[in-house]
């Protein structure tokens, strides 16, 4: 008797879940793909490349100065006193540490600059995704990938959500390659 009541409760629960699931409309999109097609990305790519080149030139300049000082030290070390060699070695070690710190700071600065440049485009894309989802009665939108692992487990091949978002943004996707 208890088993029959338990099975009936499970059946009612499952029936209720299936009935509620009929209102679920799930879409998926690839945010990186959409962003790559945004017209603003060309300028962002150029700006971040320029910034990266500036940082690289600064690092090269500091490294070249360090190499010159190292070479001068190596050439003159034999004529130096033990104390002078020790002082110069400490100076060179300190300079090398400063260069390493500058490289780390440059990498952090690069990441901040990239995020600063991407933020308006990301906001625009996410606003378009939210708008398209609301206009088309989607209950859930999944990103095709999250970090390194894909989130999407199954979907129909013809889900038009990404194309709808691109249309909302006024971006024309490239033509699909012809099937062989």
N, C-alpha and C positions, 0 to 999 in steps of 0.2 A: 504494500500500500504506500509506504513512504517512497519507494523507488518510483512509483507511478506519479506521485505528486512532484517529486524532484524532476523527473523527465518532462512533465507538463510545464513546470516553471522554466526549464531550459528552453523548451520549444517556444513558449510565449516570449521569452527574452530574445531569442534569435529572430522570431517573427517581427518583433518591435524594432530590432536593429535593421533588418532588411527593409522594413517600411520607411524608416528614417533615412537609410542610405540612398533611397531613390532621389532625394533632394540634393545629393552631393554631386557636384560637377567639378572635376579635377582637371587642371591644365598643367602643362609644363612649359618651361622656356629656358633658354640659355642666355643669361644676362651678359656674359662675356661676349657672345656673338653679337647681341644687340648693340652693346657698347662699341664693339669694333667697327660697326657700320655707321656710327654717329659721325656727322661731318666735323664736329668739334675735336674728334680724336686726332686728326691730322695735325692740328695746331698743338695739341697737348703732346703728341709724339715729338714734334719739332722742339717745343719748349723744354721738355724733359731731356732730350738729347743734348741741347745747348747747355743746360744746367749740369748734366753729367760730364760734358766736355770741360766745363769750367772747373769742376771739382777735380777731374783727372789731371788737368794742367797744373793745378795747385799742388797736387800730390807729386807729380813728376818734378816740379820745381823744387819742392822740399827734398825729395829723394836725390835729385842731382846735386843739391848743395851738400847733403850728407855724404854722398859719394866723393865729392871733391875734398871735403874735410878729412874723410877717411884716407883717401889717397895721399894727401899732404902729411897726415900723421904717419902713415906707413913709410913714406919716403924720408921723413925727418926723425923717426923714432930712435934710430941708432945714435943720433947726436944729442938726444934729450937725456936729462937726468932721470933717475928712477921716479922721483917725485913729479916731475913735469909730465912724464908718460902716464902716470896714474891719474893726474888731473885731467889730461887730454882724453884718456879712456873714459873717465866718468862723464866728461862733456859729451863725448860721442854716444855713450849709452843713453844719456838723458835726451839727446837729440833724436836718437832712434825711437825711444819711447814716445816722444812728442809726435813723431811721424805716424806711429801706429795709432795713437789716440786720435790724431787728425783724420786718419783713414776711417776709423770707427765713427767719428762724428760726421764725416762726410757721408757715410752710408746711411746714418740715421737722418741726416738732413735731406738726402736724396729721397728717402721713403716719405718723409713729411711733405716734401714738395710734390711728389707724385700724388699723394693722397689729397693734397690741397687742390691740385689741378683736376683730379678725377671727381671730386665730391659733387660739383654742380651737375656733371653729366650723369653720375649715379643717381642723384636725386631726381633728375628729369626722367630717367628710365624707370625708376621705381614708382614715381607718380603715374607714369603711363601704364605700367603693369597694373597698379591698383585701379586705375580708371577703366582699363579694358576688362579687368576681372569683374568689376561691379556692373559695367554695361552689358556684359555677356553672361551674367548670372553664374559665374564660377564661384564655388565655395572654397576651393583650395588651388593654389598655384605652387608647383614645386620647381625648384631650380634643378636644371639638368645635372649640375654637379655642385658639391659643397666641399671646397678645399680640393682634395685629391680624389675623393671617393664619390662616385655618382650616387645621387639620392633616388633617382627614378628607377623603380623596379619593373614597371610595366606600363605601357600606354599604347594607344593606337598610333600608327605612323602618320596619320593625317591630321593630327591636332594642330589647328591653325593659330594657336595663341601667340607664338613668336611673331608670325606675320601680322597679326592684328596689332601687336604693340609697335612694330616697325611702322605700320600704316598710321597709327596714332601719332607717332613722332615725325611723320612725313619723310621717312627714310625708305628708299627703294632697295630691297634685297637683291643681291646679284642673281642672275639667271642660273637655274639649276643645270648642272651638266647633263647632257643628253645620255640616256641609258643606252647601253650597247646591246 
